[in-house]
Amino acid sequence: MTDNAATAIDNPRSTVVRRRKGVNWEKWGWVYMRASGVLLVVLIFGHLFVNLFAGEGVTQLDFGFVAGKWASSFWQWYDFLLLWFALVHGSNGIRTIINDYSTPPTGTGIRWLLTPHGIMKTALVVSTVVLLTLGTLVIFTFDPCPAGSPADLLPSFCSVAR
Ligand code: HEM
């Protein structure tokens, strides 16, 4: 034990025991973290390059820039992949951390749910599903010039388009 034991974090020791039969989800989660990590390097640096470096650089970022990008199905699918790979990667990483540091309860159902472990896992699943749903809807339904909107609420390029 060290002198600063009060601030030391325990060694991670997953207390989640794997079933011996069936699909080894823990292994596939491990594989997913590596495969998505490689893809994320490409997606994240491509995103940063196009938004912050190419063209006029960081000063080009505004509502019109986003509208322009999402007018192209290429950038819609690019951002969709970035959203899903990063969010599922981040959530699966947080799931690993919860398993490493919080003991799963022995009970099931409501007895499982009303424990720190159950609350954290439930909050993780709910927030992931909400963010994936909202993010996907925003990417594919975004309309910078919605029909019937008052002209003074619309960006100037909408009048040019009509
Ligand atoms: C350049 C992009 C990225 C690469 C190459 C990458 C790679 C990795 C790898 C290989 C692991 C597994 C580490 C292990 O099992 O010990 C990991 C864990 C993790 N990643 Fe990423 N990642 C990237 C981006 C992200 C992003 C954008 C997020 C958040 C949305 C994120 C959140 C996490 C979390 C929470 C963990 C779990 C950490 C832990 O177990 O201690 N990563 N990452």
Backbone and ligand atoms as CSV (ligand in chain L), in Angstrom:
chain,resi,resn,atom,element,x,y,z
A,1,MET,N,N,0.848,-1.202,0.000
A,1,MET,CA,C,0.000,0.000,0.000
A,1,MET,C,C,0.879,1.247,0.000
A,2,THR,N,N,0.490,2.243,-0.782
A,2,THR,CA,C,1.306,3.458,-0.871
A,2,THR,C,C,0.821,4.499,0.124
A,3,ASP,N,N,1.629,5.580,0.297
A,3,ASP,CA,C,1.265,6.641,1.236
A,3,ASP,C,C,-0.021,7.348,0.826
A,4,ASN,N,N,-0.194,7.497,-0.492
A,4,ASN,CA,C,-1.387,8.216,-0.951
A,4,ASN,C,C,-2.526,7.251,-1.248
A,5,ALA,N,N,-2.697,6.253,-0.374
A,5,ALA,CA,C,-3.723,5.222,-0.599
A,5,ALA,C,C,-5.118,5.831,-0.733
A,6,ALA,N,N,-5.340,6.992,-0.076
A,6,ALA,CA,C,-6.675,7.590,-0.123
A,6,ALA,C,C,-7.065,7.971,-1.540
A,7,THR,N,N,-6.071,8.320,-2.377
A,7,THR,CA,C,-6.395,8.745,-3.742
A,7,THR,C,C,-6.092,7.659,-4.769
A,8,ALA,N,N,-5.502,6.526,-4.328
A,8,ALA,CA,C,-5.135,5.479,-5.287
A,8,ALA,C,C,-6.382,4.761,-5.802
A,9,ILE,N,N,-6.357,4.404,-7.081
A,9,ILE,CA,C,-7.478,3.673,-7.684
A,9,ILE,C,C,-7.138,2.191,-7.656
A,10,ASP,N,N,-8.099,1.362,-7.257
A,10,ASP,CA,C,-7.854,-0.086,-7.197
A,10,ASP,C,C,-7.439,-0.624,-8.562
A,11,ASN,N,N,-6.725,-1.753,-8.549
A,11,ASN,CA,C,-6.426,-2.420,-9.803
A,11,ASN,C,C,-7.734,-2.864,-10.449
A,12,PRO,N,N,-7.877,-2.680,-11.781
A,12,PRO,CA,C,-9.109,-3.155,-12.410
A,12,PRO,C,C,-9.151,-4.676,-12.419
A,13,ARG,N,N,-10.198,-5.234,-11.892
A,13,ARG,CA,C,-10.380,-6.692,-11.885
A,13,ARG,C,C,-11.835,-6.954,-12.226
A,14,SER,N,N,-12.098,-7.289,-13.485
A,14,SER,CA,C,-13.479,-7.493,-13.874
A,14,SER,C,C,-14.110,-8.609,-13.044
A,15,THR,N,N,-15.265,-8.280,-12.458
A,15,THR,CA,C,-15.965,-9.287,-11.658
A,15,THR,C,C,-17.078,-9.941,-12.469
A,16,VAL,N,N,-17.163,-9.534,-13.755
A,16,VAL,CA,C,-18.178,-10.137,-14.612
A,16,VAL,C,C,-17.624,-11.445,-15.164
A,17,VAL,N,N,-18.259,-12.554,-14.788
A,17,VAL,CA,C,-17.754,-13.873,-15.196
A,17,VAL,C,C,-18.405,-14.275,-16.512
A,18,ARG,N,N,-17.581,-14.722,-17.452
A,18,ARG,CA,C,-18.089,-15.098,-18.767
A,18,ARG,C,C,-18.704,-16.496,-18.714
A,19,ARG,N,N,-19.861,-16.623,-19.383
A,19,ARG,CA,C,-20.424,-17.956,-19.538
A,19,ARG,C,C,-19.539,-18.737,-20.491
A,20,ARG,N,N,-19.419,-20.040,-20.269
A,20,ARG,CA,C,-18.503,-20.808,-21.104
A,20,ARG,C,C,-19.143,-21.213,-22.431
A,21,LYS,N,N,-20.480,-21.197,-22.512
A,21,LYS,CA,C,-21.131,-21.613,-23.758
A,21,LYS,C,C,-21.589,-20.388,-24.539
A,22,GLY,N,N,-21.820,-20.568,-25.843
A,22,GLY,CA,C,-22.381,-19.500,-26.652
A,22,GLY,C,C,-21.327,-18.518,-27.143
A,23,VAL,N,N,-21.840,-17.406,-27.724
A,23,VAL,CA,C,-20.947,-16.399,-28.310
A,23,VAL,C,C,-20.150,-15.710,-27.203
A,24,ASN,N,N,-18.849,-15.543,-27.416
A,24,ASN,CA,C,-18.008,-14.851,-26.444
A,24,ASN,C,C,-18.055,-13.338,-26.738
A,25,TRP,N,N,-19.099,-12.651,-26.202
A,25,TRP,CA,C,-19.300,-11.228,-26.494
A,25,TRP,C,C,-18.145,-10.373,-25.990
A,26,GLU,N,N,-17.540,-10.825,-24.875
A,26,GLU,CA,C,-16.422,-10.048,-24.307
A,26,GLU,C,C,-15.254,-10.015,-25.297
A,27,LYS,N,N,-15.021,-11.149,-25.944
A,27,LYS,CA,C,-13.939,-11.200,-26.937
A,27,LYS,C,C,-14.269,-10.287,-28.121
A,28,TRP,N,N,-15.520,-10.348,-28.606
A,28,TRP,CA,C,-15.884,-9.535,-29.770
A,28,TRP,C,C,-15.893,-8.050,-29.423
A,29,GLY,N,N,-16.212,-7.732,-28.160
A,29,GLY,CA,C,-16.118,-6.337,-27.710
A,29,GLY,C,C,-14.668,-5.871,-27.752
A,30,TRP,N,N,-13.751,-6.756,-27.351
A,30,TRP,CA,C,-12.308,-6.451,-27.370
A,30,TRP,C,C,-11.861,-6.213,-28.820
A,31,VAL,N,N,-12.300,-7.101,-29.717
A,31,VAL,CA,C,-11.936,-6.972,-31.136
A,31,VAL,C,C,-12.514,-5.661,-31.693
A,32,TYR,N,N,-13.781,-5.364,-31.332
A,32,TYR,CA,C,-14.425,-4.148,-31.844
A,32,TYR,C,C,-13.643,-2.892,-31.447
A,33,MET,N,N,-13.126,-2.853,-30.196
A,33,MET,CA,C,-12.389,-1.669,-29.750
A,33,MET,C,C,-11.165,-1.430,-30.629
A,34,ARG,N,N,-10.475,-2.511,-31.024
A,34,ARG,CA,C,-9.280,-2.355,-31.870
A,34,ARG,C,C,-9.666,-1.973,-33.295
A,35,ALA,N,N,-10.666,-2.669,-33.856
A,35,ALA,CA,C,-11.054,-2.404,-35.247
A,35,ALA,C,C,-11.635,-0.989,-35.376
A,36,SER,N,N,-12.512,-0.605,-34.430
A,36,SER,CA,C,-13.109,0.734,-34.519
A,36,SER,C,C,-12.045,1.797,-34.243
A,37,GLY,N,N,-11.045,1.471,-33.398
A,37,GLY,CA,C,-9.959,2.426,-33.140
A,37,GLY,C,C,-9.230,2.777,-34.429
A,38,VAL,N,N,-8.952,1.768,-35.255
A,38,VAL,CA,C,-8.262,2.017,-36.534
A,38,VAL,C,C,-9.135,2.890,-37.437
A,39,LEU,N,N,-10.433,2.526,-37.539
A,39,LEU,CA,C,-11.339,3.312,-38.380
A,39,LEU,C,C,-11.489,4.745,-37.863
A,40,LEU,N,N,-11.523,4.890,-36.533
A,40,LEU,CA,C,-11.706,6.221,-35.953
A,40,LEU,C,C,-10.524,7.140,-36.248
A,41,VAL,N,N,-9.312,6.576,-36.304
A,41,VAL,CA,C,-8.157,7.424,-36.649
A,41,VAL,C,C,-8.415,8.074,-38.017
A,42,VAL,N,N,-8.880,7.272,-38.997
A,42,VAL,CA,C,-9.135,7.790,-40.339
A,42,VAL,C,C,-10.288,8.800,-40.309
A,43,LEU,N,N,-11.409,8.389,-39.675
A,43,LEU,CA,C,-12.607,9.244,-39.682
A,43,LEU,C,C,-12.362,10.557,-38.928
A,44,ILE,N,N,-11.733,10.485,-37.748
A,44,ILE,CA,C,-11.545,11.698,-36.935
A,44,ILE,C,C,-10.568,12.653,-37.611
A,45,PHE,N,N,-9.434,12.124,-38.127
A,45,PHE,CA,C,-8.472,13.042,-38.748
A,45,PHE,C,C,-8.997,13.593,-40.072
A,46,GLY,N,N,-9.789,12.809,-40.818
A,46,GLY,CA,C,-10.435,13.324,-42.033
A,46,GLY,C,C,-11.391,14.448,-41.680
A,47,HIS,N,N,-12.178,14.250,-40.621
A,47,HIS,CA,C,-13.137,15.254,-40.135
A,47,HIS,C,C,-12.397,16.539,-39.735
A,48,LEU,N,N,-11.334,16.399,-38.931
A,48,LEU,CA,C,-10.596,17.584,-38.471
A,48,LEU,C,C,-9.929,18.303,-39.642
A,49,PHE,N,N,-9.386,17.540,-40.589
A,49,PHE,CA,C,-8.704,18.161,-41.735
A,49,PHE,C,C,-9.685,18.985,-42.562
A,50,VAL,N,N,-10.828,18.385,-42.902
A,50,VAL,CA,C,-11.788,19.080,-43.768
A,50,VAL,C,C,-12.402,20.289,-43.057
A,51,ASN,N,N,-12.688,20.168,-41.765
A,51,ASN,CA,C,-13.360,21.265,-41.060
A,51,ASN,C,C,-12.405,22.383,-40.638
A,52,LEU,N,N,-11.192,22.009,-40.222
A,52,LEU,CA,C,-10.333,23.006,-39.577
A,52,LEU,C,C,-9.138,23.447,-40.415
A,53,PHE,N,N,-8.798,22.690,-41.449
A,53,PHE,CA,C,-7.565,22.988,-42.175
A,53,PHE,C,C,-7.824,23.319,-43.645
A,54,ALA,N,N,-8.580,22.473,-44.346
A,54,ALA,CA,C,-8.825,22.690,-45.773
A,54,ALA,C,C,-9.641,23.973,-45.983
A,55,GLY,N,N,-9.638,24.492,-47.189
A,55,GLY,CA,C,-10.400,25.700,-47.504
A,55,GLY,C,C,-9.910,26.883,-46.702
A,56,GLU,N,N,-10.866,27.583,-46.041
A,56,GLU,CA,C,-10.476,28.770,-45.263
A,56,GLU,C,C,-10.145,28.432,-43.812
A,57,GLY,N,N,-10.050,27.142,-43.512
A,57,GLY,CA,C,-9.673,26.744,-42.155
A,57,GLY,C,C,-10.792,26.954,-41.160
A,58,VAL,N,N,-10.419,27.181,-39.901
A,58,VAL,CA,C,-11.386,27.206,-38.813
A,58,VAL,C,C,-12.404,28.357,-38.957
A,59,THR,N,N,-12.017,29.432,-39.662
A,59,THR,CA,C,-12.927,30.589,-39.785
A,59,THR,C,C,-14.136,30.283,-40.669
A,60,GLN,N,N,-14.073,29.167,-41.416
A,60,GLN,CA,C,-15.199,28.846,-42.312
A,60,GLN,C,C,-16.376,28.193,-41.575
A,61,LEU,N,N,-16.161,27.829,-40.301
A,61,LEU,CA,C,-17.204,27.073,-39.582
A,61,LEU,C,C,-18.373,27.967,-39.191
A,62,ASP,N,N,-19.516,27.717,-39.795
A,62,ASP,CA,C,-20.755,28.394,-39.386
A,62,ASP,C,C,-21.941,27.536,-39.847
A,63,PHE,N,N,-23.148,28.044,-39.633
A,63,PHE,CA,C,-24.357,27.303,-39.989
A,63,PHE,C,C,-24.338,26.899,-41.467
A,64,GLY,N,N,-23.932,27.841,-42.328
A,64,GLY,CA,C,-23.912,27.579,-43.765
A,64,GLY,C,C,-22.935,26.468,-44.133
A,65,PHE,N,N,-21.802,26.403,-43.402
A,65,PHE,CA,C,-20.797,25.362,-43.683
A,65,PHE,C,C,-21.381,23.981,-43.400
A,66,VAL,N,N,-22.066,23.869,-42.253
A,66,VAL,CA,C,-22.687,22.585,-41.894
A,66,VAL,C,C,-23.790,22.246,-42.900
A,67,ALA,N,N,-24.605,23.258,-43.240
A,67,ALA,CA,C,-25.689,23.030,-44.207
A,67,ALA,C,C,-25.116,22.555,-45.540
A,68,GLY,N,N,-24.011,23.181,-45.952
A,68,GLY,CA,C,-23.370,22.804,-47.214
A,68,GLY,C,C,-22.879,21.374,-47.187
A,69,LYS,N,N,-22.268,20.982,-46.068
A,69,LYS,CA,C,-21.758,19.609,-45.987
A,69,LYS,C,C,-22.898,18.597,-46.024
A,70,TRP,N,N,-23.961,18.864,-45.258
A,70,TRP,CA,C,-25.053,17.888,-45.182
A,70,TRP,C,C,-25.984,17.921,-46.388
A,71,ALA,N,N,-25.699,18.831,-47.338
A,71,ALA,CA,C,-26.430,18.772,-48.606
A,71,ALA,C,C,-25.864,17.640,-49.459
A,72,SER,N,N,-24.719,17.105,-49.040
A,72,SER,CA,C,-24.079,16.013,-49.783
A,72,SER,C,C,-24.273,14.697,-49.030
A,73,SER,N,N,-24.756,13.665,-49.742
A,73,SER,CA,C,-24.975,12.391,-49.048
A,73,SER,C,C,-23.650,11.760,-48.623
A,74,PHE,N,N,-22.542,12.134,-49.302
A,74,PHE,CA,C,-21.240,11.610,-48.875
A,74,PHE,C,C,-20.947,12.035,-47.422
A,75,TRP,N,N,-21.117,13.340,-47.119
A,75,TRP,CA,C,-20.810,13.829,-45.771
A,75,TRP,C,C,-21.852,13.367,-44.755
A,76,GLN,N,N,-23.094,13.166,-45.209
A,76,GLN,CA,C,-24.099,12.610,-44.293
A,76,GLN,C,C,-23.664,11.219,-43.832
A,77,TRP,N,N,-23.243,10.362,-44.769
A,77,TRP,CA,C,-22.842,9.003,-44.397
A,77,TRP,C,C,-21.510,8.997,-43.647
A,78,TYR,N,N,-20.627,9.933,-43.999
A,78,TYR,CA,C,-19.343,10.052,-43.280
A,78,TYR,C,C,-19.630,10.368,-41.806
A,79,ASP,N,N,-20.483,11.383,-41.582
A,79,ASP,CA,C,-20.776,11.785,-40.198
A,79,ASP,C,C,-21.574,10.709,-39.468
A,80,PHE,N,N,-22.419,9.973,-40.184
A,80,PHE,CA,C,-23.165,8.858,-39.604
A,80,PHE,C,C,-22.191,7.788,-39.089
A,81,LEU,N,N,-21.210,7.439,-39.917
A,81,LEU,CA,C,-20.225,6.424,-39.504
A,81,LEU,C,C,-19.405,6.920,-38.316
A,82,LEU,N,N,-19.010,8.206,-38.358
A,82,LEU,CA,C,-18.230,8.776,-37.251
A,82,LEU,C,C,-19.047,8.724,-35.961
A,83,LEU,N,N,-20.316,9.139,-36.046
A,83,LEU,CA,C,-21.196,9.121,-34.868
A,83,LEU,C,C,-21.315,7.712,-34.290
A,84,TRP,N,N,-21.645,6.736,-35.140
A,84,TRP,CA,C,-21.914,5.381,-34.631
A,84,TRP,C,C,-20.651,4.697,-34.131
A,85,PHE,N,N,-19.575,4.768,-34.912
A,85,PHE,CA,C,-18.346,4.082,-34.474
A,85,PHE,C,C,-17.802,4.706,-33.186
A,86,ALA,N,N,-17.798,6.058,-33.104
A,86,ALA,CA,C,-17.233,6.707,-31.914
A,86,ALA,C,C,-18.119,6.466,-30.695
A,87,LEU,N,N,-19.437,6.588,-30.874
A,87,LEU,CA,C,-20.334,6.461,-29.713
A,87,LEU,C,C,-20.377,5.018,-29.188
A,88,VAL,N,N,-20.440,4.048,-30.097
A,88,VAL,CA,C,-20.458,2.651,-29.647
A,88,VAL,C,C,-19.101,2.287,-29.028
A,89,HIS,N,N,-18.015,2.816,-29.613
A,89,HIS,CA,C,-16.670,2.604,-29.043
A,89,HIS,C,C,-16.594,3.201,-27.631
A,90,GLY,N,N,-17.030,4.455,-27.490
A,90,GLY,CA,C,-16.980,5.117,-26.180
A,90,GLY,C,C,-17.851,4.402,-25.160
A,91,SER,N,N,-19.062,3.989,-25.561
A,91,SER,CA,C,-19.973,3.312,-24.635
A,91,SER,C,C,-19.430,1.950,-24.221
A,92,ASN,N,N,-18.866,1.237,-25.188
A,92,ASN,CA,C,-18.315,-0.078,-24.844
A,92,ASN,C,C,-17.111,0.089,-23.910
A,93,GLY,N,N,-16.337,1.168,-24.093
A,93,GLY,CA,C,-15.221,1.448,-23.189
A,93,GLY,C,C,-15.707,1.744,-21.782
A,94,ILE,N,N,-16.787,2.543,-21.682
A,94,ILE,CA,C,-17.345,2.865,-20.359
A,94,ILE,C,C,-17.911,1.592,-19.706
A,95,ARG,N,N,-18.542,0.717,-20.527
A,95,ARG,CA,C,-19.054,-0.566,-20.001
A,95,ARG,C,C,-17.917,-1.367,-19.376
A,96,THR,N,N,-16.756,-1.389,-20.061
A,96,THR,CA,C,-15.594,-2.114,-19.527
A,96,THR,C,C,-15.167,-1.526,-18.189
A,97,ILE,N,N,-15.145,-0.189,-18.110
A,97,ILE,CA,C,-14.715,0.468,-16.865
A,97,ILE,C,C,-15.701,0.159,-15.735
A,98,ILE,N,N,-17.007,0.171,-16.047
A,98,ILE,CA,C,-18.009,-0.167,-15.012
A,98,ILE,C,C,-17.777,-1.603,-14.533
A,99,ASN,N,N,-17.569,-2.530,-15.478
A,99,ASN,CA,C,-17.326,-3.933,-15.090
A,99,ASN,C,C,-16.054,-4.081,-14.255
A,100,ASP,N,N,-15.029,-3.265,-14.571
A,100,ASP,CA,C,-13.756,-3.372,-13.845
A,100,ASP,C,C,-13.859,-2.861,-12.411
A,101,TYR,N,N,-14.688,-1.832,-12.185
A,101,TYR,CA,C,-14.648,-1.154,-10.879
A,101,TYR,C,C,-15.908,-1.289,-10.034
A,102,SER,N,N,-16.978,-1.868,-10.594
A,102,SER,CA,C,-18.196,-1.980,-9.786
A,102,SER,C,C,-18.684,-3.425,-9.788
A,103,THR,N,N,-18.944,-3.942,-8.600
A,103,THR,CA,C,-19.349,-5.338,-8.462
A,103,THR,C,C,-20.788,-5.516,-8.921
A,104,PRO,N,N,-21.048,-6.426,-9.850
A,104,PRO,CA,C,-22.430,-6.634,-10.276
A,104,PRO,C,C,-23.239,-7.314,-9.176
A,105,PRO,N,N,-24.483,-6.895,-8.941
A,105,PRO,CA,C,-25.295,-7.502,-7.893
A,105,PRO,C,C,-25.691,-8.926,-8.278
A,106,THR,N,N,-26.008,-9.724,-7.267
A,106,THR,CA,C,-26.376,-11.109,-7.553
A,106,THR,C,C,-27.843,-11.219,-7.989
A,107,GLY,N,N,-28.663,-10.257,-7.562
A,107,GLY,CA,C,-30.097,-10.317,-7.875
A,107,GLY,C,C,-30.374,-10.050,-9.347
A,108,THR,N,N,-31.644,-10.236,-9.731
A,108,THR,CA,C,-32.057,-9.930,-11.102
A,108,THR,C,C,-33.208,-8.933,-11.060
A,109,GLY,N,N,-33.641,-8.481,-12.247
A,109,GLY,CA,C,-34.797,-7.601,-12.346
A,109,GLY,C,C,-34.605,-6.302,-11.588
A,110,ILE,N,N,-35.639,-5.899,-10.822
A,110,ILE,CA,C,-35.618,-4.611,-10.129
A,110,ILE,C,C,-34.515,-4.576,-9.070
A,111,ARG,N,N,-34.191,-5.758,-8.479
A,111,ARG,CA,C,-33.120,-5.809,-7.473
A,111,ARG,C,C,-31.761,-5.513,-8.115
A,112,TRP,N,N,-31.615,-5.909,-9.388
A,112,TRP,CA,C,-30.375,-5.618,-10.135
A,112,TRP,C,C,-30.352,-4.134,-10.509
A,113,LEU,N,N,-31.526,-3.657,-10.962
A,113,LEU,CA,C,-31.628,-2.286,-11.480
A,113,LEU,C,C,-31.325,-1.245,-10.403
A,114,LEU,N,N,-31.793,-1.488,-9.176
A,114,LEU,CA,C,-31.652,-0.496,-8.111
A,114,LEU,C,C,-30.342,-0.660,-7.331
A,115,THR,N,N,-29.269,-0.873,-8.057
A,115,THR,CA,C,-27.931,-0.931,-7.440
A,115,THR,C,C,-27.061,0.039,-8.234
A,116,PRO,N,N,-25.927,0.503,-7.666
A,116,PRO,CA,C,-25.044,1.397,-8.431
A,116,PRO,C,C,-24.673,0.800,-9.789
A,117,HIS,N,N,-24.369,-0.504,-9.823
A,117,HIS,CA,C,-24.005,-1.165,-11.074
A,117,HIS,C,C,-25.163,-1.107,-12.084
A,118,GLY,N,N,-26.363,-1.454,-11.611
A,118,GLY,CA,C,-27.542,-1.465,-12.479
A,118,GLY,C,C,-27.877,-0.063,-12.979
A,119,ILE,N,N,-27.772,0.933,-12.097
A,119,ILE,CA,C,-28.091,2.317,-12.477
A,119,ILE,C,C,-27.092,2.818,-13.520
A,120,MET,N,N,-25.809,2.526,-13.316
A,120,MET,CA,C,-24.795,3.002,-14.282
A,120,MET,C,C,-24.971,2.330,-15.637
A,121,LYS,N,N,-25.224,1.023,-15.631
A,121,LYS,CA,C,-25.392,0.303,-16.907
A,121,LYS,C,C,-26.655,0.801,-17.630
A,122,THR,N,N,-27.732,1.019,-16.870
A,122,THR,CA,C,-28.975,1.475,-17.484
A,122,THR,C,C,-28.791,2.880,-18.060
A,123,ALA,N,N,-28.139,3.774,-17.275
A,123,ALA,CA,C,-27.910,5.146,-17.758
A,123,ALA,C,C,-27.056,5.119,-19.024
A,124,LEU,N,N,-26.079,4.216,-19.064
A,124,LEU,CA,C,-25.198,4.117,-20.236
A,124,LEU,C,C,-25.990,3.693,-21.472
A,125,VAL,N,N,-26.826,2.665,-21.324
A,125,VAL,CA,C,-27.600,2.171,-22.475
A,125,VAL,C,C,-28.590,3.246,-22.941
A,126,VAL,N,N,-29.295,3.873,-21.969
A,126,VAL,CA,C,-30.301,4.883,-22.336
A,126,VAL,C,C,-29.629,6.058,-23.053
A,127,SER,N,N,-28.516,6.575,-22.486
A,127,SER,CA,C,-27.880,7.743,-23.115
A,127,SER,C,C,-27.319,7.387,-24.487
A,128,THR,N,N,-26.801,6.174,-24.636
A,128,THR,CA,C,-26.255,5.778,-25.945
A,128,THR,C,C,-27.373,5.694,-26.990
A,129,VAL,N,N,-28.475,5.059,-26.621
A,129,VAL,CA,C,-29.583,4.905,-27.583
A,129,VAL,C,C,-30.165,6.279,-27.945
A,130,VAL,N,N,-30.342,7.161,-26.933
A,130,VAL,CA,C,-30.897,8.506,-27.204
A,130,VAL,C,C,-29.965,9.277,-28.142
A,131,LEU,N,N,-28.653,9.270,-27.845
A,131,LEU,CA,C,-27.712,10.052,-28.662
A,131,LEU,C,C,-27.590,9.497,-30.080
A,132,LEU,N,N,-27.604,8.158,-30.221
A,132,LEU,CA,C,-27.531,7.575,-31.567
A,132,LEU,C,C,-28.787,7.926,-32.363
A,133,THR,N,N,-29.951,7.867,-31.706
A,133,THR,CA,C,-31.211,8.170,-32.399
A,133,THR,C,C,-31.268,9.635,-32.806
A,134,LEU,N,N,-31.007,10.539,-31.844
A,134,LEU,CA,C,-31.078,11.974,-32.156
A,134,LEU,C,C,-30.032,12.361,-33.203
A,135,GLY,N,N,-28.801,11.859,-33.031
A,135,GLY,CA,C,-27.729,12.205,-33.971
A,135,GLY,C,C,-28.059,11.750,-35.381
A,136,THR,N,N,-28.577,10.528,-35.503
A,136,THR,CA,C,-28.915,10.003,-36.828
A,136,THR,C,C,-30.049,10.817,-37.452
A,137,LEU,N,N,-31.055,11.160,-36.631
A,137,LEU,CA,C,-32.169,11.972,-37.145
A,137,LEU,C,C,-31.674,13.334,-37.624
A,138,VAL,N,N,-30.807,13.969,-36.823
A,138,VAL,CA,C,-30.298,15.299,-37.203
A,138,VAL,C,C,-29.547,15.216,-38.531
A,139,ILE,N,N,-28.676,14.206,-38.674
A,139,ILE,CA,C,-27.867,14.116,-39.898
A,139,ILE,C,C,-28.753,13.964,-41.139
A,140,PHE,N,N,-29.790,13.111,-41.031
A,140,PHE,CA,C,-30.545,12.781,-42.244
A,140,PHE,C,C,-31.808,13.622,-42.448
A,141,THR,N,N,-32.237,14.383,-41.442
A,141,THR,CA,C,-33.458,15.185,-41.652
A,141,THR,C,C,-33.159,16.688,-41.642
A,142,PHE,N,N,-31.871,17.061,-41.453
A,142,PHE,CA,C,-31.510,18.470,-41.365
A,142,PHE,C,C,-31.910,19.236,-42.626
A,143,ASP,N,N,-32.663,20.315,-42.430
A,143,ASP,CA,C,-33.084,21.159,-43.557
A,143,ASP,C,C,-32.819,22.614,-43.172
A,144,PRO,N,N,-31.821,23.259,-43.783
A,144,PRO,CA,C,-31.487,24.635,-43.385
A,144,PRO,C,C,-32.554,25.644,-43.784
A,145,CYS,N,N,-33.396,25.301,-44.768
A,145,CYS,CA,C,-34.415,26.236,-45.255
A,145,CYS,C,C,-35.791,25.564,-45.211
A,146,PRO,N,N,-36.337,25.277,-43.998
A,146,PRO,CA,C,-37.621,24.569,-43.957
A,146,PRO,C,C,-38.736,25.389,-44.590
A,147,ALA,N,N,-39.545,24.720,-45.407
A,147,ALA,CA,C,-40.627,25.402,-46.123
A,147,ALA,C,C,-41.606,26.025,-45.136
A,148,GLY,N,N,-42.084,27.230,-45.441
A,148,GLY,CA,C,-43.088,27.879,-44.603
A,148,GLY,C,C,-42.520,28.650,-43.428
A,149,SER,N,N,-41.183,28.682,-43.255
A,149,SER,CA,C,-40.599,29.421,-42.128
A,149,SER,C,C,-40.560,30.914,-42.445
A,150,PRO,N,N,-40.730,31.789,-41.423
A,150,PRO,CA,C,-40.627,33.237,-41.652
A,150,PRO,C,C,-39.251,33.579,-42.230
A,151,ALA,N,N,-39.221,34.452,-43.238
A,151,ALA,CA,C,-37.972,34.762,-43.945
A,151,ALA,C,C,-36.897,35.302,-43.003
A,152,ASP,N,N,-37.322,36.079,-41.956
A,152,ASP,CA,C,-36.304,36.672,-41.079
A,152,ASP,C,C,-35.645,35.653,-40.150
A,153,LEU,N,N,-36.184,34.442,-40.097
A,153,LEU,CA,C,-35.561,33.400,-39.275
A,153,LEU,C,C,-34.624,32.510,-40.085
A,154,LEU,N,N,-34.631,32.701,-41.402
A,154,LEU,CA,C,-33.825,31.824,-42.271
A,154,LEU,C,C,-32.500,32.474,-42.625
A,155,PRO,N,N,-31.449,31.664,-42.845
A,155,PRO,CA,C,-30.178,32.235,-43.297
A,155,PRO,C,C,-30.328,32.829,-44.697
A,156,SER,N,N,-29.439,33.798,-45.028
A,156,SER,CA,C,-29.594,34.549,-46.276
A,156,SER,C,C,-29.553,33.660,-47.515
A,157,PHE,N,N,-28.779,32.554,-47.469
A,157,PHE,CA,C,-28.654,31.740,-48.691
A,157,PHE,C,C,-29.946,31.021,-49.047
A,158,CYS,N,N,-30.928,30.969,-48.134
A,158,CYS,CA,C,-32.197,30.290,-48.465
A,158,CYS,C,C,-32.947,31.040,-49.553
A,159,SER,N,N,-32.933,32.401,-49.523
A,159,SER,CA,C,-33.659,33.168,-50.528
A,159,SER,C,C,-33.014,32.998,-51.896
A,160,VAL,N,N,-31.691,32.791,-51.928
A,160,VAL,CA,C,-30.994,32.589,-53.200
A,160,VAL,C,C,-31.419,31.254,-53.810
A,161,ALA,N,N,-31.602,30.252,-52.922
A,161,ALA,CA,C,-31.924,28.901,-53.411
A,161,ALA,C,C,-33.322,28.839,-53.977
A,162,ARG,N,N,-34.221,29.751,-53.576
A,162,ARG,CA,C,-35.619,29.649,-54.007
A,162,ARG,C,C,-35.912,30.467,-55.237
L,1,HEM,C1,C,-8.204,7.941,-32.693
L,1,HEM,C2,C,-9.301,7.352,-32.268
L,1,HEM,C3,C,-9.305,6.276,-31.194
L,1,HEM,C4,C,-8.531,5.159,-31.045
L,1,HEM,C5,C,-7.387,4.700,-31.950
L,1,HEM,C6,C,-8.989,4.459,-29.857
L,1,HEM,C7,C,-8.482,3.233,-29.408
L,1,HEM,C8,C,-8.895,2.595,-28.261
L,1,HEM,C9,C,-8.480,1.267,-27.827
L,1,HEM,C10,C,-7.514,0.342,-28.584
L,1,HEM,C11,C,-9.084,1.000,-26.644
L,1,HEM,C12,C,-8.980,-0.273,-25.796
L,1,HEM,C13,C,-7.980,-0.058,-24.677
L,1,HEM,C14,C,-7.901,-1.261,-23.742
L,1,HEM,O1,O,-8.694,-2.214,-23.852
L,1,HEM,O2,O,-7.023,-1.250,-22.887
L,1,HEM,C15,C,-9.873,2.145,-26.303
L,1,HEM,C16,C,-10.607,2.280,-25.146
L,1,HEM,C17,C,-11.488,3.297,-24.904
L,1,HEM,N1,N,-11.835,4.327,-25.761
L,1,HEM,FE1,FE,-10.929,4.736,-27.516
L,1,HEM,N2,N,-10.012,5.162,-29.300
L,1,HEM,C18,C,-10.253,6.284,-30.080
L,1,HEM,C19,C,-11.227,7.229,-29.908
L,1,HEM,C20,C,-12.120,7.263,-28.844
L,1,HEM,C21,C,-13.242,8.182,-28.716
L,1,HEM,C22,C,-13.616,9.251,-29.744
L,1,HEM,C23,C,-13.847,7.900,-27.528
L,1,HEM,C24,C,-15.069,8.557,-26.904
L,1,HEM,C25,C,-16.189,8.682,-27.598
L,1,HEM,C26,C,-13.108,6.813,-26.899
L,1,HEM,C27,C,-13.401,6.239,-25.676
L,1,HEM,C28,C,-12.783,5.121,-25.147
L,1,HEM,C29,C,-13.066,4.568,-23.820
L,1,HEM,C30,C,-14.066,5.125,-22.790
L,1,HEM,C31,C,-12.240,3.430,-23.677
L,1,HEM,C32,C,-12.135,2.490,-22.462
L,1,HEM,C33,C,-10.903,2.872,-21.667
L,1,HEM,C34,C,-10.509,1.827,-20.645
L,1,HEM,O3,O,-10.857,0.637,-20.776
L,1,HEM,O4,O,-9.792,2.211,-19.709
L,1,HEM,N3,N,-12.074,6.442,-27.731
L,1,HEM,N4,N,-9.751,3.104,-27.308
